[in-house]
Amino acid sequence: MLEGDVIQIHGLSVCARIGVTEEERLSHQHLLLDLQIHPQSPFSARKNTTQPLVDYSALAQRIRSLCSVGQWGLMENLASEVSNALLLEFSIKRLTLRVRKFVLPHAEFVAVQTTRRR
């Protein structure tokens, strides 16, 4: 159950060099990210303006940029680094990030999830 005002992004497609083995990290892999973003201010604080509480277009671009230039051995590390960067750079009170990777046969995906608070 979601509490308070939440912005959601589901299925953000990114490419990242990620994997336990060096061979796995040689090429970018397709990942999907799901986010639940709790802005620092309530939605009602923006009644008479077109300025967003959280610029989710800029946020998505920042995530894609981070993922494209880094390298991670584990999805857990990627989720942690991306979450921490977003909390520092955007007006976010709380963030839940799920990273999905498509590597196991006979499984739809493998996922990790983290929640961070400012």
Backbone hydrogen bonds, N-H to C=O, Kabsch-Sander energy under -0.5 kcal/mol:
donor,donor_aa,acceptor,acceptor_aa,energy
7,I,37,I,-2.9
9,I,35,L,-2.1
12,L,33,L,-2.9
13,S,11,G,-0.5
14,V,31,L,-2.3
16,A,29,Q,-2.1
17,R,67,C,-0.6
17,R,70,G,-0.8
18,I,16,A,-1.0
19,G,72,W,-2.0
25,R,21,T,-1.3
26,L,23,E,-1.0
29,Q,16,A,-3.0
31,L,14,V,-2.6
32,L,100,R,-1.9
33,L,12,L,-2.0
34,D,98,R,-2.3
35,L,9,I,-3.3
36,Q,96,T,-2.2
37,I,7,I,-3.4
38,H,36,Q,-0.5
38,H,94,R,-3.2
40,Q,91,S,-1.5
45,A,42,P,-2.0
46,R,43,F,-2.1
47,K,44,S,-1.0
49,T,46,R,-1.1
56,Y,54,V,-1.6
59,L,55,D,-2.5
60,A,56,Y,-2.2
61,Q,57,S,-2.1
62,R,58,A,-2.3
63,I,59,L,-2.2
64,R,60,A,-2.4
65,S,61,Q,-2.3
66,L,62,R,-2.7
67,C,63,I,-2.6
68,S,64,R,-1.8
69,V,65,S,-1.3
70,G,66,L,-1.5
72,W,17,R,-2.3
78,L,74,L,-1.6
79,A,75,M,-2.8
80,S,76,E,-2.1
81,E,77,N,-2.6
82,V,78,L,-2.7
83,S,79,A,-2.2
84,N,80,S,-2.4
85,A,81,E,-2.1
86,L,82,V,-2.4
87,L,83,S,-2.1
88,L,84,N,-1.6
89,E,85,A,-2.0
90,F,86,L,-2.1
92,I,90,F,-2.1
93,K,38,H,-3.2
94,R,38,H,-1.5
95,L,116,R,-2.7
96,T,36,Q,-2.3
97,L,114,T,-2.7
98,R,34,D,-2.7
99,V,112,V,-2.5
100,R,32,L,-2.9
101,K,110,V,-2.9
102,F,30,H,-0.6
103,V,101,K,-0.8
107,A,104,L,-1.4
110,V,101,K,-2.8
112,V,99,V,-1.8
114,T,97,L,-2.4
116,R,95,L,-2.8
118,R,93,K,-2.7
